[in-house]
Amino acid sequence: MPAASGADVLTADEIDLLKALPEESMIDLLERVATAATELESLRRQLATRWMVVHPCPVCGAEVIGRADKIYCRPRCRQLAYMERRGN
């Protein structure tokens, strides 16, 4: 488990405020936090799928699956393309 950063730790005043909340408010607050966490995870998945693309490798024609700026399917094809550009 990662170490807590300063933003993850509650101050004594914040803890006192939470203790003073009625139970219904605490439940509502926890539900809103859980909803926000779920929405954040959904947005992360959407972002990941938008950055993933599929296109043919210019060297061997195999599918390149990965980041939008990935050109070759594997290191061997990248090296072969480099050697071809250099005239080797």
N, CA, C and O atoms as a GROMACS GRO file, in nm:
protein
  352
    1MET      N    1   0.084  -0.117   0.000
    1MET     CA    2   0.000   0.000   0.000
    1MET      C    3   0.089   0.124   0.000
    1MET      O    4   0.183   0.131   0.079
    2PRO      N    5   0.061   0.224  -0.088
    2PRO     CA    6   0.146   0.341  -0.095
    2PRO      C    7   0.133   0.426   0.031
    2PRO      O    8   0.030   0.423   0.099
    3ALA      N    9   0.237   0.499   0.060
    3ALA     CA   10   0.235   0.588   0.175
    3ALA      C   11   0.137   0.701   0.151
    3ALA      O   12   0.120   0.747   0.038
    4ALA      N   13   0.073   0.747   0.257
    4ALA     CA   14  -0.025   0.854   0.247
    4ALA      C   15   0.048   0.986   0.220
    4ALA      O   16   0.149   1.016   0.283
    5SER      N   17  -0.006   1.062   0.126
    5SER     CA   18   0.050   1.195   0.101
    5SER      C   19  -0.021   1.293   0.192
    5SER      O   20  -0.115   1.256   0.262
    6GLY      N   21   0.023   1.416   0.193
    6GLY     CA   22  -0.038   1.518   0.278
    6GLY      C   23  -0.186   1.536   0.250
    6GLY      O   24  -0.262   1.567   0.342
    7ALA      N   25  -0.229   1.518   0.124
    7ALA     CA   26  -0.369   1.535   0.088
    7ALA      C   27  -0.454   1.418   0.138
    7ALA      O   28  -0.576   1.432   0.146
    8ASP      N   29  -0.394   1.305   0.172
    8ASP     CA   30  -0.467   1.187   0.215
    8ASP      C   31  -0.491   1.183   0.366
    8ASP      O   32  -0.565   1.097   0.414
    9VAL      N   33  -0.430   1.274   0.440
    9VAL     CA   34  -0.436   1.270   0.586
    9VAL      C   35  -0.529   1.380   0.635
    9VAL      O   36  -0.520   1.494   0.593
   10LEU      N   37  -0.620   1.343   0.726
   10LEU     CA   38  -0.711   1.441   0.783
   10LEU      C   39  -0.646   1.513   0.900
   10LEU      O   40  -0.571   1.453   0.978
   11THR      N   41  -0.675   1.642   0.910
   11THR     CA   42  -0.626   1.719   1.024
   11THR      C   43  -0.717   1.692   1.144
   11THR      O   44  -0.824   1.635   1.128
   12ALA      N   45  -0.674   1.734   1.262
   12ALA     CA   46  -0.754   1.716   1.384
   12ALA      C   47  -0.886   1.791   1.372
   12ALA      O   48  -0.989   1.743   1.417
   13ASP      N   49  -0.883   1.911   1.310
   13ASP     CA   50  -1.007   1.989   1.293
   13ASP      C   51  -1.105   1.916   1.201
   13ASP      O   52  -1.225   1.915   1.226
   14GLU      N   53  -1.053   1.856   1.094
   14GLU     CA   54  -1.140   1.783   1.001
   14GLU      C   55  -1.200   1.660   1.070
   14GLU      O   56  -1.316   1.628   1.047
   15ILE      N   57  -1.123   1.593   1.151
   15ILE     CA   58  -1.174   1.477   1.225
   15ILE      C   59  -1.284   1.520   1.321
   15ILE      O   60  -1.386   1.452   1.333
   16ASP      N   61  -1.264   1.634   1.390
   16ASP     CA   62  -1.368   1.686   1.481
   16ASP      C   63  -1.495   1.720   1.405
   16ASP      O   64  -1.605   1.692   1.454
   17LEU      N   65  -1.482   1.779   1.287
   17LEU     CA   66  -1.600   1.810   1.206
   17LEU      C   67  -1.675   1.683   1.166
   17LEU      O   68  -1.798   1.679   1.172
   18LEU      N   69  -1.602   1.581   1.127
   18LEU     CA   70  -1.666   1.455   1.090
   18LEU      C   71  -1.737   1.391   1.208
   18LEU      O   72  -1.845   1.334   1.192
   19LYS      N   73  -1.678   1.399   1.326
   19LYS     CA   74  -1.741   1.342   1.445
   19LYS      C   75  -1.869   1.416   1.481
   19LYS      O   76  -1.961   1.357   1.537
   20ALA      N   77  -1.875   1.546   1.448
   20ALA     CA   78  -1.993   1.627   1.481
   20ALA      C   79  -2.108   1.607   1.383
   20ALA      O   80  -2.220   1.648   1.411
   21LEU      N   81  -2.081   1.545   1.268
   21LEU     CA   82  -2.187   1.525   1.168
   21LEU      C   83  -2.291   1.425   1.218
   21LEU      O   84  -2.256   1.326   1.282
   22PRO      N   85  -2.418   1.452   1.188
   22PRO     CA   86  -2.519   1.349   1.218
   22PRO      C   87  -2.494   1.225   1.132
   22PRO      O   88  -2.429   1.234   1.028
   23GLU      N   89  -2.544   1.112   1.176
   23GLU     CA   90  -2.519   0.986   1.106
   23GLU      C   91  -2.568   0.989   0.962
   23GLU      O   92  -2.502   0.936   0.873
   24GLU      N   93  -2.684   1.052   0.938
   24GLU     CA   94  -2.738   1.059   0.802
   24GLU      C   95  -2.644   1.137   0.710
   24GLU      O   96  -2.624   1.100   0.594
   25SER      N   97  -2.586   1.245   0.763
   25SER     CA   98  -2.493   1.324   0.682
   25SER      C   99  -2.366   1.245   0.652
   25SER      O  100  -2.311   1.254   0.542
   26MET      N  101  -2.322   1.169   0.749
   26MET     CA  102  -2.202   1.087   0.730
   26MET      C  103  -2.227   0.981   0.622
   26MET      O  104  -2.142   0.959   0.536
   27ILE      N  105  -2.343   0.917   0.627
   27ILE     CA  106  -2.378   0.816   0.527
   27ILE      C  107  -2.386   0.880   0.390
   27ILE      O  108  -2.336   0.823   0.292
   28ASP      N  109  -2.448   0.998   0.381
   28ASP     CA  110  -2.458   1.069   0.253
   28ASP      C  111  -2.320   1.104   0.200
   28ASP      O  112  -2.293   1.089   0.081
   29LEU      N  113  -2.234   1.151   0.287
   29LEU     CA  114  -2.098   1.187   0.248
   29LEU      C  115  -2.022   1.065   0.196
   29LEU      O  116  -1.953   1.073   0.094
   30LEU      N  117  -2.034   0.952   0.266
   30LEU     CA  118  -1.966   0.830   0.222
   30LEU      C  119  -2.020   0.781   0.088
   30LEU      O  120  -1.944   0.733   0.005
   31GLU      N  121  -2.151   0.792   0.067
   31GLU     CA  122  -2.210   0.751  -0.061
   31GLU      C  123  -2.159   0.840  -0.174
   31GLU      O  124  -2.130   0.790  -0.283
   32ARG      N  125  -2.147   0.970  -0.150
   32ARG     CA  126  -2.096   1.062  -0.252
   32ARG      C  127  -1.950   1.032  -0.285
   32ARG      O  128  -1.909   1.040  -0.401
   33VAL      N  129  -1.872   0.999  -0.183
   33VAL     CA  130  -1.731   0.965  -0.206
   33VAL      C  131  -1.721   0.836  -0.288
   33VAL      O  132  -1.640   0.828  -0.381
   34ALA      N  133  -1.804   0.738  -0.255
   34ALA     CA  134  -1.802   0.611  -0.330
   34ALA      C  135  -1.843   0.634  -0.475
   34ALA      O  136  -1.784   0.576  -0.566
   35THR      N  137  -1.945   0.717  -0.497
   35THR     CA  138  -1.990   0.747  -0.633
   35THR      C  139  -1.880   0.818  -0.711
   35THR      O  140  -1.855   0.787  -0.827
   36ALA      N  141  -1.814   0.913  -0.647
   36ALA     CA  142  -1.706   0.986  -0.713
   36ALA      C  143  -1.592   0.893  -0.751
   36ALA      O  144  -1.534   0.906  -0.858
   37ALA      N  145  -1.559   0.799  -0.663
   37ALA     CA  146  -1.452   0.703  -0.693
   37ALA      C  147  -1.490   0.615  -0.812
   37ALA      O  148  -1.406   0.587  -0.898
   38THR      N  149  -1.615   0.572  -0.817
   38THR     CA  150  -1.663   0.491  -0.929
   38THR      C  151  -1.656   0.570  -1.060
   38THR      O  152  -1.612   0.518  -1.162
   39GLU      N  153  -1.701   0.695  -1.056
   39GLU     CA  154  -1.697   0.779  -1.176
   39GLU      C  155  -1.554   0.804  -1.221
   39GLU      O  156  -1.526   0.806  -1.341
   40LEU      N  157  -1.463   0.824  -1.126
   40LEU     CA  158  -1.323   0.845  -1.161
   40LEU      C  159  -1.264   0.722  -1.230
   40LEU      O  160  -1.192   0.735  -1.329
   41GLU      N  161  -1.295   0.604  -1.179
   41GLU     CA  162  -1.245   0.481  -1.242
   41GLU      C  163  -1.301   0.465  -1.383
   41GLU      O  164  -1.230   0.422  -1.473
   42SER      N  165  -1.428   0.500  -1.401
   42SER     CA  166  -1.490   0.492  -1.533
   42SER      C  167  -1.420   0.588  -1.630
   42SER      O  168  -1.393   0.552  -1.745
   43LEU      N  169  -1.391   0.708  -1.585
   43LEU     CA  170  -1.322   0.805  -1.671
   43LEU      C  171  -1.181   0.757  -1.705
   43LEU      O  172  -1.135   0.778  -1.818
   44ARG      N  173  -1.114   0.695  -1.611
   44ARG     CA  174  -0.979   0.641  -1.638
   44ARG      C  175  -0.984   0.533  -1.746
   44ARG      O  176  -0.899   0.528  -1.834
   45ARG      N  177  -1.087   0.446  -1.737
   45ARG     CA  178  -1.100   0.341  -1.839
   45ARG      C  179  -1.129   0.401  -1.976
   45ARG      O  180  -1.073   0.357  -2.076
   46GLN      N  181  -1.216   0.503  -1.981
   46GLN     CA  182  -1.248   0.568  -2.108
   46GLN      C  183  -1.124   0.632  -2.169
   46GLN      O  184  -1.100   0.622  -2.289
   47LEU      N  185  -1.045   0.698  -2.086
   47LEU     CA  186  -0.924   0.761  -2.135
   47LEU      C  187  -0.826   0.657  -2.189
   47LEU      O  188  -0.763   0.679  -2.293
   48ALA      N  189  -0.813   0.546  -2.119
   48ALA     CA  190  -0.722   0.440  -2.164
   48ALA      C  191  -0.765   0.384  -2.298
   48ALA      O  192  -0.680   0.358  -2.384
   49THR      N  193  -0.895   0.366  -2.320
   49THR     CA  194  -0.941   0.311  -2.447
   49THR      C  195  -0.924   0.411  -2.559
   49THR      O  196  -0.904   0.370  -2.674
   50ARG      N  197  -0.932   0.539  -2.531
   50ARG     CA  198  -0.913   0.639  -2.636
   50ARG      C  199  -0.767   0.646  -2.682
   50ARG      O  200  -0.740   0.680  -2.797
   51TRP      N  201  -0.675   0.613  -2.593
   51TRP     CA  202  -0.535   0.617  -2.630
   51TRP      C  203  -0.490   0.489  -2.697
   51TRP      O  204  -0.382   0.486  -2.757
   52MET      N  205  -0.569   0.384  -2.688
   52MET     CA  206  -0.532   0.257  -2.749
   52MET      C  207  -0.582   0.254  -2.893
   52MET      O  208  -0.698   0.287  -2.920
   53VAL      N  209  -0.497   0.215  -2.984
   53VAL     CA  210  -0.533   0.206  -3.125
   53VAL      C  211  -0.485   0.074  -3.182
   53VAL      O  212  -0.398   0.008  -3.125
   54VAL      N  213  -0.542   0.037  -3.295
   54VAL     CA  214  -0.500  -0.083  -3.367
   54VAL      C  215  -0.477  -0.042  -3.512
   54VAL      O  216  -0.565   0.013  -3.577
   55HIS      N  217  -0.356  -0.071  -3.562
   55HIS     CA  218  -0.324  -0.043  -3.702
   55HIS      C  219  -0.216  -0.142  -3.746
   55HIS      O  220  -0.153  -0.205  -3.661
   56PRO      N  221  -0.192  -0.157  -3.877
   56PRO     CA  222  -0.091  -0.253  -3.924
   56PRO      C  223   0.051  -0.201  -3.906
   56PRO      O  224   0.078  -0.082  -3.919
   57CYS      N  225   0.140  -0.293  -3.876
   57CYS     CA  226   0.282  -0.261  -3.865
   57CYS      C  227   0.335  -0.233  -4.006
   57CYS      O  228   0.308  -0.312  -4.097
   58PRO      N  229   0.409  -0.124  -4.028
   58PRO     CA  230   0.458  -0.094  -4.162
   58PRO      C  231   0.565  -0.190  -4.212
   58PRO      O  232   0.594  -0.193  -4.331
   59VAL      N  233   0.624  -0.270  -4.123
   59VAL     CA  234   0.730  -0.363  -4.163
   59VAL      C  235   0.673  -0.500  -4.198
   59VAL      O  236   0.698  -0.552  -4.306
   60CYS      N  237   0.596  -0.559  -4.106
   60CYS     CA  238   0.549  -0.697  -4.128
   60CYS      C  239   0.399  -0.709  -4.152
   60CYS      O  240   0.351  -0.815  -4.193
   61GLY      N  241   0.324  -0.603  -4.126
   61GLY     CA  242   0.179  -0.606  -4.148
   61GLY      C  243   0.098  -0.661  -4.032
   61GLY      O  244  -0.025  -0.664  -4.039
   62ALA      N  245   0.164  -0.705  -3.925
   62ALA     CA  246   0.091  -0.755  -3.809
   62ALA      C  247   0.019  -0.639  -3.740
   62ALA      O  248   0.055  -0.523  -3.760
   63GLU      N  249  -0.081  -0.670  -3.658
   63GLU     CA  250  -0.154  -0.567  -3.586
   63GLU      C  251  -0.066  -0.503  -3.479
   63GLU      O  252   0.002  -0.572  -3.403
   64VAL      N  253  -0.067  -0.372  -3.475
   64VAL     CA  254   0.001  -0.297  -3.369
   64VAL      C  255  -0.108  -0.253  -3.273
   64VAL      O  256  -0.198  -0.176  -3.311
   65ILE      N  257  -0.102  -0.301  -3.150
   65ILE     CA  258  -0.201  -0.267  -3.050
   65ILE      C  259  -0.130  -0.193  -2.939
   65ILE      O  260  -0.037  -0.245  -2.878
   66GLY      N  261  -0.174  -0.072  -2.912
   66GLY     CA  262  -0.110   0.005  -2.805
   66GLY      C  263  -0.137   0.152  -2.816
   66GLY      O  264  -0.240   0.195  -2.867
   67ARG      N  265  -0.043   0.229  -2.767
   67ARG     CA  266  -0.057   0.373  -2.767
   67ARG      C  267  -0.075   0.426  -2.908
   67ARG      O  268  -0.034   0.362  -3.005
   68ALA      N  269  -0.135   0.543  -2.918
   68ALA     CA  270  -0.162   0.602  -3.049
   68ALA      C  271  -0.034   0.633  -3.125
   68ALA      O  272  -0.034   0.633  -3.248
   69ASP      N  273   0.075   0.659  -3.054
   69ASP     CA  274   0.200   0.693  -3.124
   69ASP      C  275   0.291   0.572  -3.145
   69ASP      O  276   0.404   0.589  -3.192
   70LYS      N  277   0.245   0.453  -3.112
   70LYS     CA  278   0.325   0.332  -3.134
   70LYS      C  279   0.320   0.297  -3.283
   70LYS      O  280   0.211   0.289  -3.341
   71ILE      N  281   0.434   0.276  -3.346
   71ILE     CA  282   0.440   0.254  -3.490
   71ILE      C  283   0.458   0.107  -3.525
   71ILE      O  284   0.391   0.056  -3.614
   72TYR      N  285   0.549   0.038  -3.456
   72TYR     CA  286   0.584  -0.099  -3.490
   72TYR      C  287   0.526  -0.198  -3.390
   72TYR      O  288   0.499  -0.163  -3.275
   73CYS      N  289   0.505  -0.322  -3.435
   73CYS     CA  290   0.442  -0.423  -3.350
   73CYS      C  291   0.538  -0.479  -3.245
   73CYS      O  292   0.494  -0.523  -3.139
   74ARG      N  293   0.667  -0.477  -3.272
   74ARG     CA  294   0.764  -0.534  -3.178
   74ARG      C  295   0.901  -0.471  -3.203
   74ARG      O  296   0.923  -0.410  -3.307
   75PRO      N  297   0.992  -0.486  -3.109
   75PRO     CA  298   1.126  -0.426  -3.125
   75PRO      C  299   1.199  -0.471  -3.251
   75PRO      O  300   1.272  -0.393  -3.312
   76ARG      N  301   1.180  -0.596  -3.292
   76ARG     CA  302   1.248  -0.646  -3.411
   76ARG      C  303   1.208  -0.564  -3.535
   76ARG      O  304   1.294  -0.528  -3.616
   77CYS      N  305   1.079  -0.535  -3.549
   77CYS     CA  306   1.034  -0.456  -3.664
   77CYS      C  307   1.087  -0.313  -3.656
   77CYS      O  308   1.122  -0.255  -3.758
   78ARG      N  309   1.093  -0.258  -3.537
   78ARG     CA  310   1.148  -0.124  -3.520
   78ARG      C  311   1.294  -0.121  -3.564
   78ARG      O  312   1.338  -0.028  -3.632
   79GLN      N  313   1.369  -0.223  -3.524
   79GLN     CA  314   1.510  -0.232  -3.560
   79GLN      C  315   1.527  -0.252  -3.711
   79GLN      O  316   1.614  -0.190  -3.772
   80LEU      N  317   1.444  -0.338  -3.771
   80LEU     CA  318   1.452  -0.360  -3.915
   80LEU      C  319   1.423  -0.232  -3.992
   80LEU      O  320   1.489  -0.204  -4.092
   81ALA      N  321   1.326  -0.154  -3.947
   81ALA     CA  322   1.294  -0.028  -4.013
   81ALA      C  323   1.410   0.069  -4.001
   81ALA      O  324   1.443   0.140  -4.096
   82TYR      N  325   1.473   0.072  -3.885
   82TYR     CA  326   1.590   0.159  -3.863
   82TYR      C  327   1.704   0.120  -3.957
   82TYR      O  328   1.766   0.205  -4.020
   83MET      N  329   1.730  -0.011  -3.967
   83MET     CA  330   1.837  -0.060  -4.053
   83MET      C  331   1.807  -0.027  -4.199
   83MET      O  332   1.899   0.007  -4.275
   84GLU      N  333   1.682  -0.036  -4.239
   84GLU     CA  334   1.643  -0.005  -4.377
   84GLU      C  335   1.664   0.143  -4.406
   84GLU      O  336   1.711   0.180  -4.514
   85ARG      N  337   1.630   0.228  -4.310
   85ARG     CA  338   1.650   0.373  -4.329
   85ARG      C  339   1.797   0.406  -4.339
   85ARG      O  340   1.835   0.495  -4.415
   86ARG      N  341   1.880   0.337  -4.265
   86ARG     CA  342   2.025   0.361  -4.266
   86ARG      C  343   2.094   0.296  -4.386
   86ARG      O  344   2.210   0.326  -4.414
   87GLY      N  345   2.023   0.209  -4.456
   87GLY     CA  346   2.081   0.143  -4.572
   87GLY      C  347   2.163   0.020  -4.539
   87GLY      O  348   2.247  -0.022  -4.619
   88ASN      N  349   2.141  -0.039  -4.421
   88ASN     CA  350   2.216  -0.160  -4.381
   88ASN      C  351   2.155  -0.284  -4.437
   88ASN      O  352   2.205  -0.394  -4.413
   0.00000   0.00000   0.00000
